[in-house]
Amino acid sequence: MAGHSKWANIQHRKGRVDAARGKLWSKLSKAIILAAQSGGGDPAANFRLRKAIDDAKAVSMPKDNITRAIKRGTGELDGGRVEEVLYEGYGPGGVAIMCEILTDNRNRTAPELRSLFSKLGGELGKTGCVSYLFDRKGLFVFEGEDVDEERITLVALENGGEDVERTDDGKLQVTSSPDDYQQLAEAFEAAELKPDYKEVTMIPQTTVDVDADTGRKTLSLLEQLDDHDDVQNVSTNLNITDDLLSEESAS
């Protein structure tokens, strides 16, 4: 999972930069709208909405924006419905890429993503072309060497956690099935164990190695896909080497 962890770190760092520009707000609004659409506008009774609101507050999204997004989701305000779509494709060198999308206009989003893939040496594929290479998992990341690994492990194992491991950069990662994600998230909250990062995401079963030039091109494609307003999450089976990570961090 090391390659996935490094890409998640890049996304997490980018997210902080994007948040400073307010770039994340439109993405988070869509997440709130979809959550309210599917489970109602009461955060106390809708875990997905509660998480989306927490994510929005974490990047200082204004309360009025959050309220408007909830009302769009419940139909109290006009604005159209948001739908969840999964797009699959290939990057340079045949690297597998998964894009989790929230859009209010699939006919706009698909050609825009196809163009991005094509311009940057990849190809948008058909449904099922690479999804078999990934597992959908709940993912919780705790940063820092001083986190209480014993307590985290105990809570995880008692609440559906499947695996607890230290990454190469010292972070503690916990995975669960998607079905157990909510139970485990609420158990961590009750135990006052706050992950720095949590989501349900696509994790590659194995990672693939490519040469340095292909790696740089693939990372450029991943970052531009991640920048698209309708893209909520990007997953890949690229093995991001330490050298490639250092280059990206310096750019």
Backbone as CSV, one residue per row, in Angstrom:
resi,resn,N_x,N_y,N_z,CA_x,CA_y,CA_z,C_x,C_y,C_z
1,MET,0.823,-1.212,0.000,0.000,0.000,0.000,0.858,1.264,0.000
2,ALA,2.189,1.082,-0.038,3.070,2.249,0.082,2.857,3.248,-1.045
3,GLY,2.707,2.746,-2.291,2.493,3.652,-3.409,1.232,4.458,-3.240
4,HIS,0.179,3.788,-2.791,-1.089,4.498,-2.543,-0.905,5.535,-1.448
5,SER,-0.162,5.174,-0.411,0.052,6.095,0.706,0.745,7.365,0.237
6,LYS,1.741,7.231,-0.628,2.469,8.409,-1.098,1.576,9.301,-1.960
7,TRP,0.753,8.694,-2.805,-0.166,9.496,-3.607,-1.184,10.184,-2.708
8,ALA,-1.677,9.476,-1.676,-2.616,10.091,-0.727,-1.971,11.281,-0.028
9,ASN,-0.679,11.165,0.280,0.031,12.275,0.920,0.097,13.488,-0.007
10,ILE,0.354,13.249,-1.304,0.386,14.340,-2.270,-0.981,15.013,-2.336
11,GLN,-2.045,14.207,-2.396,-3.400,14.763,-2.443,-3.704,15.575,-1.185
12,HIS,-3.283,15.034,-0.039,-3.557,15.699,1.239,-2.852,17.055,1.295
13,ARG,-1.584,17.099,0.840,-0.844,18.356,0.833,-1.458,19.338,-0.167
14,LYS,-1.807,18.836,-1.368,-2.467,19.677,-2.359,-3.771,20.232,-1.822
15,GLY,-4.486,19.392,-1.072,-5.762,19.819,-0.513,-5.612,21.014,0.393
16,ARG,-4.532,21.021,1.179,-4.305,22.159,2.073,-4.040,23.431,1.266
17,VAL,-3.276,23.304,0.160,-3.002,24.458,-0.699,-4.285,24.917,-1.382
18,ASP,-5.043,23.952,-1.913,-6.301,24.288,-2.582,-7.281,24.952,-1.619
19,ALA,-7.270,24.481,-0.368,-8.184,25.046,0.624,-7.877,26.519,0.851
20,ALA,-6.585,26.861,0.824,-6.188,28.256,1.021,-6.730,29.137,-0.100
21,ARG,-6.927,28.566,-1.281,-7.466,29.318,-2.414,-8.986,29.196,-2.511
22,GLY,-9.575,28.410,-1.623,-11.012,28.183,-1.704,-11.402,27.215,-2.803
23,LYS,-10.403,26.576,-3.429,-10.675,25.684,-4.564,-11.477,24.454,-4.157
24,LEU,-11.317,24.021,-2.923,-12.004,22.813,-2.485,-13.491,23.019,-2.240
25,TRP,-13.914,24.245,-2.092,-15.291,24.476,-1.658,-16.320,23.911,-2.632
26,SER,-16.087,24.049,-3.934,-17.066,23.534,-4.898,-17.133,22.010,-4.831
27,LYS,-15.977,21.377,-4.614,-15.974,19.912,-4.491,-16.710,19.476,-3.231
28,LEU,-16.443,20.172,-2.142,-17.087,19.811,-0.883,-18.582,20.103,-0.926
29,SER,-18.977,21.146,-1.636,-20.404,21.439,-1.796,-21.116,20.276,-2.470
30,LYS,-20.477,19.713,-3.496,-21.088,18.576,-4.189,-21.217,17.372,-3.264
31,ALA,-20.199,17.151,-2.420,-20.265,16.033,-1.475,-21.413,16.222,-0.483
32,ILE,-21.605,17.461,-0.038,-22.712,17.757,0.888,-24.056,17.571,0.190
33,ILE,-24.158,18.072,-1.038,-25.411,17.939,-1.793,-25.777,16.468,-1.966
34,LEU,-24.811,15.649,-2.392,-25.092,14.229,-2.615,-25.495,13.535,-1.321
35,ALA,-24.798,13.854,-0.231,-25.118,13.236,1.055,-26.530,13.592,1.493
36,ALA,-26.914,14.852,1.320,-28.270,15.273,1.694,-29.315,14.670,0.762
37,GLN,-28.979,14.535,-0.510,-29.871,13.882,-1.468,-30.205,12.461,-1.040
38,SER,-29.162,11.733,-0.646,-29.321,10.301,-0.401,-29.783,9.969,1.007
39,GLY,-29.508,10.861,1.985,-29.821,10.505,3.365,-30.548,11.558,4.174
40,GLY,-30.953,12.656,3.529,-31.667,13.700,4.254,-30.745,14.758,4.820
41,GLY,-31.338,15.856,5.280,-30.565,17.025,5.681,-30.188,17.115,7.137
42,ASP,-30.442,16.067,7.930,-30.104,16.084,9.359,-28.777,15.373,9.588
43,PRO,-27.702,16.094,9.908,-26.398,15.451,10.103,-26.406,14.396,11.204
44,ALA,-27.235,14.580,12.226,-27.274,13.620,13.331,-27.761,12.256,12.871
45,ALA,-28.582,12.244,11.822,-29.137,10.987,11.323,-28.504,10.550,10.006
46,ASN,-27.518,11.289,9.534,-26.920,11.020,8.229,-25.403,11.101,8.364
47,PHE,-24.762,9.950,8.541,-23.314,9.915,8.778,-22.543,10.531,7.615
48,ARG,-22.950,10.209,6.393,-22.228,10.727,5.229,-22.292,12.250,5.187
49,LEU,-23.447,12.801,5.523,-23.579,14.261,5.559,-22.731,14.846,6.677
50,ARG,-22.722,14.189,7.812,-21.925,14.679,8.946,-20.444,14.739,8.572
51,LYS,-19.951,13.701,7.899,-18.546,13.700,7.478,-18.282,14.805,6.459
52,ALA,-19.188,14.971,5.497,-18.997,16.006,4.479,-18.963,17.396,5.107
53,ILE,-19.825,17.625,6.095,-19.827,18.918,6.788,-18.540,19.102,7.583
54,ASP,-18.087,18.051,8.262,-16.825,18.129,9.012,-15.660,18.452,8.081
55,ASP,-15.635,17.806,6.904,-14.574,18.074,5.929,-14.618,19.531,5.474
56,ALA,-15.827,20.053,5.277,-15.980,21.444,4.839,-15.517,22.415,5.918
57,LYS,-15.894,22.143,7.154,-15.482,23.015,8.255,-13.966,22.994,8.435
58,ALA,-13.342,21.852,8.153,-11.892,21.719,8.335,-11.107,22.632,7.405
59,VAL,-11.723,23.048,6.288,-11.042,23.971,5.371,-11.748,25.331,5.348
60,SER,-12.426,25.638,6.469,-13.019,26.968,6.683,-14.052,27.357,5.638
61,MET,-14.798,26.391,5.146,-15.895,26.701,4.231,-16.978,27.448,5.003
62,PRO,-17.451,28.582,4.491,-18.432,29.385,5.229,-19.715,28.612,5.541
63,LYS,-20.286,28.919,6.687,-21.504,28.236,7.132,-22.638,28.410,6.128
64,ASP,-22.743,29.598,5.530,-23.809,29.846,4.556,-23.680,28.924,3.345
65,ASN,-22.439,28.678,2.907,-22.217,27.768,1.780,-22.671,26.356,2.135
66,ILE,-22.344,25.930,3.359,-22.734,24.595,3.811,-24.253,24.472,3.855
67,THR,-24.906,25.486,4.404,-26.371,25.470,4.510,-27.023,25.419,3.133
68,ARG,-26.500,26.219,2.187,-27.061,26.214,0.828,-26.897,24.847,0.176
69,ALA,-25.739,24.223,0.387,-25.502,22.906,-0.207,-26.470,21.867,0.360
70,ILE,-26.704,21.914,1.664,-27.663,20.987,2.276,-29.048,21.195,1.671
71,LYS,-29.452,22.458,1.529,-30.789,22.751,0.994,-30.910,22.359,-0.476
72,ARG,-29.822,22.451,-1.221,-29.850,21.955,-2.604,-30.064,20.448,-2.611
73,GLY,-29.404,19.772,-1.684,-29.540,18.320,-1.625,-30.928,17.861,-1.228
74,THR,-31.565,18.597,-0.330,-32.908,18.222,0.123,-34.002,18.741,-0.807
75,GLY,-33.622,19.575,-1.778,-34.602,20.109,-2.713,-35.235,21.413,-2.281
76,GLU,-34.801,21.958,-1.143,-35.348,23.239,-0.677,-34.878,24.398,-1.551
77,LEU,-33.723,24.218,-2.203,-33.225,25.191,-3.175,-33.035,24.484,-4.510
78,ASP,-33.253,25.222,-5.604,-33.016,24.664,-6.933,-31.513,24.561,-7.192
79,GLY,-31.170,23.827,-8.226,-29.760,23.707,-8.582,-29.425,22.392,-9.244
80,GLY,-30.387,21.487,-9.332,-30.123,20.219,-9.999,-29.511,19.185,-9.087
81,ARG,-29.672,17.942,-9.478,-29.161,16.833,-8.684,-27.705,16.539,-9.029
82,VAL,-26.987,16.027,-8.050,-25.603,15.591,-8.235,-25.590,14.071,-8.277
83,GLU,-24.842,13.496,-9.202,-24.728,12.044,-9.265,-23.283,11.606,-9.093
84,GLU,-23.133,10.380,-8.611,-21.823,9.792,-8.343,-21.471,8.851,-9.486
85,VAL,-20.294,9.058,-10.091,-19.869,8.261,-11.238,-18.423,7.826,-11.024
86,LEU,-18.091,6.625,-11.473,-16.721,6.126,-11.391,-16.176,5.979,-12.804
87,TYR,-15.099,6.703,-13.109,-14.451,6.587,-14.412,-13.122,5.856,-14.253
88,GLU,-12.791,5.060,-15.270,-11.572,4.254,-15.240,-10.751,4.532,-16.489
89,GLY,-9.444,4.432,-16.353,-8.613,4.666,-17.512,-7.177,4.244,-17.288
90,TYR,-6.354,4.574,-18.274,-4.937,4.212,-18.259,-4.089,5.474,-18.369
91,GLY,-2.999,5.496,-17.618,-2.033,6.565,-17.737,-0.892,6.143,-18.641
92,PRO,0.130,6.981,-18.785,1.312,6.605,-19.549,1.880,5.278,-19.051
93,GLY,2.292,4.429,-19.972,2.843,3.137,-19.582,1.801,2.133,-19.133
94,GLY,0.516,2.453,-19.320,-0.541,1.519,-18.946,-0.894,1.500,-17.479
95,VAL,-0.427,2.498,-16.718,-0.760,2.584,-15.291,-2.278,2.726,-15.130
96,ALA,-2.857,2.005,-14.164,-4.306,2.044,-13.935,-4.690,3.272,-13.112
97,ILE,-5.790,3.918,-13.503,-6.272,5.123,-12.816,-7.784,5.024,-12.623
98,MET,-8.237,5.352,-11.418,-9.665,5.396,-11.090,-10.012,6.816,-10.649
99,CYS,-11.089,7.364,-11.192,-11.541,8.710,-10.822,-12.953,8.632,-10.252
100,GLU,-13.112,9.063,-9.006,-14.430,9.118,-8.379,-14.992,10.523,-8.582
101,ILE,-16.157,10.580,-9.215,-16.711,11.834,-9.715,-18.024,12.166,-9.017
102,LEU,-18.227,13.449,-8.729,-19.541,13.976,-8.372,-19.850,15.077,-9.372
103,THR,-20.929,14.918,-10.126,-21.225,15.877,-11.186,-22.723,16.141,-11.296
104,ASP,-23.050,17.345,-11.732,-24.442,17.666,-12.037,-24.681,17.650,-13.542
105,ASN,-23.651,17.224,-14.310,-23.780,17.160,-15.768,-22.762,16.162,-16.316
106,ARG,-23.168,14.901,-16.378,-22.258,13.857,-16.848,-21.816,14.114,-18.292
107,ASN,-22.691,14.704,-19.104,-22.359,14.966,-20.506,-21.266,16.019,-20.654
108,ARG,-21.063,16.835,-19.636,-19.948,17.786,-19.631,-18.684,17.127,-19.093
109,THR,-18.831,16.364,-18.017,-17.670,15.820,-17.314,-16.908,14.799,-18.148
110,ALA,-17.613,13.864,-18.773,-16.949,12.775,-19.499,-16.011,13.274,-20.596
111,PRO,-16.451,14.167,-21.489,-15.518,14.639,-22.518,-14.345,15.438,-21.960
112,GLU,-14.582,16.161,-20.872,-13.475,16.914,-20.275,-12.412,15.964,-19.722
113,LEU,-12.837,14.895,-19.070,-11.867,13.922,-18.554,-11.187,13.179,-19.695
114,ARG,-11.951,12.827,-20.718,-11.364,12.138,-21.874,-10.268,12.997,-22.499
115,SER,-10.514,14.294,-22.587,-9.525,15.214,-23.152,-8.269,15.275,-22.289
116,LEU,-8.437,15.324,-20.966,-7.283,15.348,-20.063,-6.442,14.089,-20.215
117,PHE,-7.088,12.935,-20.208,-6.363,11.677,-20.386,-5.580,11.698,-21.691
118,SER,-6.244,12.090,-22.770,-5.635,12.052,-24.093,-4.449,13.004,-24.212
119,LYS,-4.600,14.227,-23.700,-3.537,15.226,-23.817,-2.296,14.847,-23.027
120,LEU,-2.468,14.045,-21.988,-1.354,13.747,-21.093,-0.901,12.294,-21.183
121,GLY,-1.121,11.680,-22.346,-0.549,10.369,-22.614,-1.321,9.195,-22.072
122,GLY,-2.582,9.414,-21.719,-3.398,8.324,-21.199,-4.614,8.078,-22.059
123,GLU,-5.539,7.293,-21.524,-6.761,6.975,-22.262,-7.879,6.667,-21.275
124,LEU,-9.016,7.331,-21.439,-10.197,7.008,-20.643,-10.763,5.699,-21.160
125,GLY,-10.956,4.728,-20.256,-11.379,3.396,-20.668,-12.843,3.124,-20.402
126,LYS,-13.227,1.879,-20.647,-14.597,1.440,-20.422,-14.773,0.989,-18.975
127,THR,-16.020,0.943,-18.537,-16.329,0.470,-17.190,-15.790,-0.942,-17.000
128,GLY,-15.019,-1.135,-15.934,-14.464,-2.447,-15.626,-13.074,-2.698,-16.164
129,CYS,-12.517,-1.720,-16.902,-11.220,-1.978,-17.545,-10.076,-2.085,-16.543
130,VAL,-10.162,-1.358,-15.415,-9.087,-1.454,-14.415,-9.606,-1.644,-12.992
131,SER,-10.910,-1.568,-12.784,-11.433,-1.625,-11.407,-11.110,-2.939,-10.709
132,TYR,-10.914,-4.011,-11.494,-10.583,-5.310,-10.894,-9.201,-5.307,-10.238
133,LEU,-8.403,-4.287,-10.498,-7.067,-4.184,-9.912,-7.079,-3.483,-8.553
134,PHE,-8.259,-3.037,-8.110,-8.386,-2.264,-6.873,-9.407,-2.916,-5.945
135,ASP,-9.253,-2.647,-4.656,-10.249,-3.013,-3.649,-10.785,-1.735,-3.024
136,ARG,-12.091,-1.687,-2.828,-12.696,-0.529,-2.162,-12.593,-0.732,-0.659
137,LYS,-11.973,0.212,0.034,-11.707,0.067,1.465,-11.978,1.375,2.212
138,GLY,-12.322,1.237,3.474,-12.281,2.372,4.371,-10.840,2.592,4.786
139,LEU,-10.380,3.830,4.779,-8.981,4.137,5.089,-8.922,5.244,6.131
140,PHE,-8.149,5.000,7.192,-7.926,5.978,8.259,-6.421,6.143,8.417
141,VAL,-5.945,7.385,8.420,-4.512,7.647,8.540,-4.264,8.534,9.757
142,PHE,-3.372,8.067,10.633,-2.956,8.826,11.819,-1.496,9.213,11.623
143,GLU,-1.205,10.509,11.680,0.152,10.988,11.440,0.921,11.113,12.743
144,GLY,2.236,10.926,12.652,3.113,11.128,13.803,3.498,9.830,14.481
145,GLU,4.744,9.779,14.928,5.258,8.587,15.607,4.662,8.413,16.998
146,ASP,4.104,9.493,17.564,3.647,9.444,18.948,2.163,9.101,19.080
147,VAL,1.503,8.691,17.987,0.097,8.304,18.102,0.004,7.027,18.936
148,ASP,-1.123,6.848,19.591,-1.313,5.701,20.489,-1.667,4.470,19.660
149,GLU,-0.632,3.819,19.141,-0.838,2.692,18.233,-1.606,1.553,18.904
150,GLU,-1.330,1.320,20.180,-1.997,0.216,20.877,-3.502,0.459,20.976
151,ARG,-3.906,1.670,21.368,-5.337,1.981,21.487,-6.016,1.980,20.120
152,ILE,-5.349,2.555,19.141,-5.910,2.585,17.789,-6.134,1.169,17.279
153,THR,-5.145,0.309,17.496,-5.259,-1.083,17.049,-6.399,-1.794,17.756
154,LEU,-6.522,-1.577,19.058,-7.580,-2.227,19.835,-8.962,-1.788,19.349
155,VAL,-9.145,-0.477,19.186,-10.436,0.033,18.703,-10.727,-0.502,17.304
156,ALA,-9.699,-0.534,16.465,-9.885,-1.017,15.094,-10.331,-2.476,15.072
157,LEU,-9.646,-3.314,15.816,-9.948,-4.747,15.787,-11.314,-5.058,16.381
158,GLU,-11.788,-4.199,17.279,-13.101,-4.427,17.898,-14.249,-3.846,17.075
159,ASN,-13.909,-3.104,16.001,-14.960,-2.403,15.258,-14.804,-2.535,13.741
160,GLY,-14.366,-3.693,13.313,-14.347,-3.975,11.886,-13.071,-3.637,11.158
161,GLY,-12.040,-3.184,11.870,-10.768,-2.920,11.212,-10.160,-4.203,10.674
162,GLU,-9.602,-4.131,9.477,-9.017,-5.315,8.847,-7.502,-5.362,8.984
163,ASP,-6.870,-4.198,8.931,-5.407,-4.172,8.929,-4.930,-2.863,9.546
164,VAL,-3.862,-2.946,10.323,-3.217,-1.768,10.905,-1.742,-1.867,10.563
165,GLU,-1.184,-0.840,9.929,0.224,-0.910,9.548,0.871,0.463,9.566
166,ARG,2.186,0.466,9.769,2.996,1.677,9.657,3.484,1.808,8.219
167,THR,3.364,3.002,7.665,3.870,3.246,6.326,5.356,3.583,6.401
168,ASP,5.978,3.676,5.225,7.407,3.987,5.174,7.723,5.333,5.808
169,ASP,6.768,6.267,5.752,7.013,7.601,6.313,6.461,7.746,7.726
170,GLY,6.168,6.621,8.380,5.839,6.653,9.801,4.383,6.848,10.152
171,LYS,3.525,6.984,9.162,2.098,7.139,9.457,1.474,5.784,9.806
172,LEU,0.422,5.829,10.614,-0.308,4.618,10.976,-1.577,4.564,10.130
173,GLN,-1.731,3.478,9.373,-2.883,3.331,8.491,-3.762,2.183,8.965
174,VAL,-5.059,2.430,8.983,-6.041,1.410,9.342,-7.000,1.260,8.168
175,THR,-7.280,0.023,7.775,-8.249,-0.214,6.710,-9.415,-1.036,7.238
176,SER,-10.557,-0.877,6.566,-11.759,-1.638,6.897,-12.514,-1.910,5.606
177,SER,-13.533,-2.741,5.684,-14.439,-2.868,4.546,-15.283,-1.599,4.470
178,PRO,-15.823,-1.263,3.291,-16.706,-0.090,3.205,-17.905,-0.194,4.147
179,ASP,-18.407,-1.407,4.333,-19.578,-1.596,5.201,-19.276,-1.278,6.660
180,ASP,-18.021,-1.470,7.076,-17.641,-1.229,8.473,-17.055,0.159,8.697
181,TYR,-16.953,0.954,7.619,-16.305,2.263,7.720,-17.003,3.163,8.732
182,GLN,-18.313,3.264,8.661,-19.034,4.158,9.569,-18.871,3.715,11.015
183,GLN,-19.015,2.414,11.268,-18.867,1.908,12.637,-17.491,2.235,13.192
184,LEU,-16.451,2.028,12.374,-15.092,2.280,12.844,-14.847,3.777,13.029
185,ALA,-15.354,4.598,12.120,-15.195,6.053,12.254,-15.844,6.547,13.543
186,GLU,-17.027,6.049,13.839,-17.722,6.471,15.058,-17.030,5.932,16.305
187,ALA,-16.430,4.739,16.208,-15.700,4.181,17.349,-14.448,5.002,17.646
188,PHE,-13.723,5.414,16.603,-12.558,6.280,16.812,-12.988,7.607,17.437
189,GLU,-14.103,8.151,16.966,-14.606,9.420,17.506,-14.963,9.272,18.982
190,ALA,-15.634,8.177,19.334,-16.029,7.944,20.728,-14.815,7.774,21.626
191,ALA,-13.739,7.206,21.072,-12.510,6.989,21.837,-11.592,8.207,21.809
192,GLU,-12.047,9.296,21.165,-11.266,10.530,21.026,-9.934,10.268,20.328
193,LEU,-9.985,9.414,19.322,-8.835,9.139,18.465,-9.159,9.747,17.101
194,LYS,-8.494,10.854,16.782,-8.856,11.623,15.582,-7.874,11.348,14.446
195,PRO,-8.317,10.647,13.401,-7.427,10.448,12.257,-7.203,11.760,11.511
196,ASP,-6.020,11.896,10.921,-5.730,13.091,10.130,-6.409,13.027,8.767
197,TYR,-6.797,11.818,8.381,-7.346,11.609,7.042,-8.212,10.370,7.101
198,LYS,-9.425,10.446,6.556,-10.285,9.262,6.521,-11.214,9.358,5.325
199,GLU,-11.451,8.222,4.682,-12.354,8.178,3.541,-12.539,6.727,3.112
200,VAL,-13.544,6.510,2.284,-13.670,5.242,1.572,-13.054,5.461,0.202
201,THR,-12.091,4.629,-0.163,-11.327,4.880,-1.376,-10.969,3.571,-2.064
202,MET,-10.398,3.689,-3.253,-9.946,2.530,-4.018,-8.455,2.334,-3.757
203,ILE,-8.090,1.160,-3.246,-6.699,0.855,-2.930,-6.201,-0.229,-3.881
204,PRO,-5.070,-0.002,-4.563,-4.579,-1.003,-5.513,-4.139,-2.281,-4.811
205,GLN,-4.431,-3.421,-5.438,-4.012,-4.704,-4.879,-2.494,-4.847,-4.928
206,THR,-1.894,-4.349,-5.994,-0.436,-4.288,-6.130,-0.099,-2.996,-6.869
207,THR,1.152,-2.561,-6.766,1.583,-1.376,-7.506,2.529,-1.786,-8.629
208,VAL,2.642,-0.922,-9.640,3.493,-1.216,-10.787,4.618,-0.195,-10.862
209,ASP,5.787,-0.662,-11.268,6.958,0.198,-11.434,7.052,0.670,-12.880
210,VAL,7.419,1.926,-13.064,7.662,2.477,-14.394,8.973,3.250,-14.345
211,ASP,9.506,3.603,-15.522,10.739,4.393,-15.536,10.440,5.820,-15.080
212,ALA,11.501,6.566,-14.800,11.356,7.893,-14.195,10.534,8.837,-15.062
213,ASP,10.774,8.834,-16.379,10.050,9.751,-17.260,8.560,9.418,-17.294
214,THR,8.232,8.128,-17.380,6.826,7.713,-17.374,6.181,8.052,-16.043
215,GLY,6.935,7.896,-14.965,6.418,8.238,-13.643,6.070,9.713,-13.536
216,ARG,6.942,10.577,-14.064,6.676,12.023,-14.027,5.431,12.371,-14.845
217,LYS,5.313,11.766,-16.029,4.150,12.035,-16.880,2.863,11.552,-16.215
218,THR,2.932,10.383,-15.584,1.743,9.838,-14.921,1.334,10.716,-13.749
219,LEU,2.316,11.162,-12.971,2.011,12.015,-11.824,1.388,13.335,-12.280
220,SER,1.859,13.867,-13.407,1.273,15.090,-13.953,-0.194,14.869,-14.325
221,LEU,-0.489,13.722,-14.945,-1.873,13.402,-15.294,-2.730,13.259,-14.042
222,LEU,-2.218,12.554,-13.041,-2.964,12.363,-11.797,-3.306,13.703,-11.148
223,GLU,-2.332,14.614,-11.125,-2.555,15.904,-10.472,-3.553,16.758,-11.246
224,GLN,-3.500,16.697,-12.575,-4.454,17.491,-13.354,-5.863,16.912,-13.263
225,LEU,-5.971,15.589,-13.200,-7.285,14.983,-12.963,-7.821,15.403,-11.599
226,ASP,-6.950,15.378,-10.601,-7.353,15.732,-9.241,-7.778,17.199,-9.145
227,ASP,-7.260,18.033,-10.041,-7.614,19.457,-10.056,-8.993,19.722,-10.660
228,HIS,-9.527,18.759,-11.403,-10.822,18.969,-12.066,-11.922,19.147,-11.023
229,ASP,-12.804,20.100,-11.249,-13.828,20.446,-10.258,-14.746,19.284,-9.899
230,ASP,-14.976,18.363,-10.839,-15.908,17.264,-10.582,-15.239,16.028,-9.991
231,VAL,-13.919,16.022,-9.922,-13.186,14.851,-9.424,-13.025,14.949,-7.912
232,GLN,-13.590,13.982,-7.203,-13.490,13.951,-5.749,-12.250,13.206,-5.279
233,ASN,-11.876,12.162,-6.014,-10.736,11.355,-5.583,-10.142,10.642,-6.789
234,VAL,-8.831,10.499,-6.788,-8.117,9.782,-7.841,-7.286,8.688,-7.186
235,SER,-7.377,7.474,-7.721,-6.570,6.357,-7.216,-5.750,5.784,-8.360
236,THR,-4.595,5.236,-8.038,-3.712,4.683,-9.059,-2.932,3.506,-8.498
237,ASN,-2.461,2.645,-9.401,-1.575,1.567,-8.956,-0.116,1.876,-9.277
238,LEU,0.178,3.139,-9.600,1.563,3.559,-9.814,2.357,3.447,-8.520
239,ASN,3.535,2.853,-8.590,4.454,2.857,-7.455,5.228,4.173,-7.488
240,ILE,4.865,5.078,-6.592,5.523,6.387,-6.538,6.802,6.239,-5.725
241,THR,7.935,6.289,-6.403,9.220,6.102,-5.743,9.578,7.320,-4.904
242,ASP,10.534,7.146,-3.996,10.978,8.269,-3.169,11.562,9.387,-4.028
243,ASP,12.289,9.017,-5.107,12.862,10.033,-5.996,11.763,10.845,-6.673
244,LEU,10.721,10.157,-7.141,9.614,10.848,-7.796,8.869,11.729,-6.805
245,LEU,8.713,11.236,-5.586,8.042,12.019,-4.549,8.844,13.275,-4.219
246,SER,10.177,13.146,-4.167,11.038,14.297,-3.882,10.934,15.342,-4.984
247,GLU,10.900,14.883,-6.241,10.747,15.809,-7.366,9.429,16.560,-7.268
248,GLU,8.352,15.826,-6.956,7.028,16.444,-6.871,6.980,17.462,-5.743
249,SER,7.578,17.126,-4.611,7.556,18.020,-3.456,8.311,19.308,-3.740
250,ALA,9.357,19.213,-4.568,10.179,20.381,-4.876,9.546,21.273,-5.939
251,SER,8.558,20.724,-6.653,7.968,21.486,-7.768,6.932,22.488,-7.277
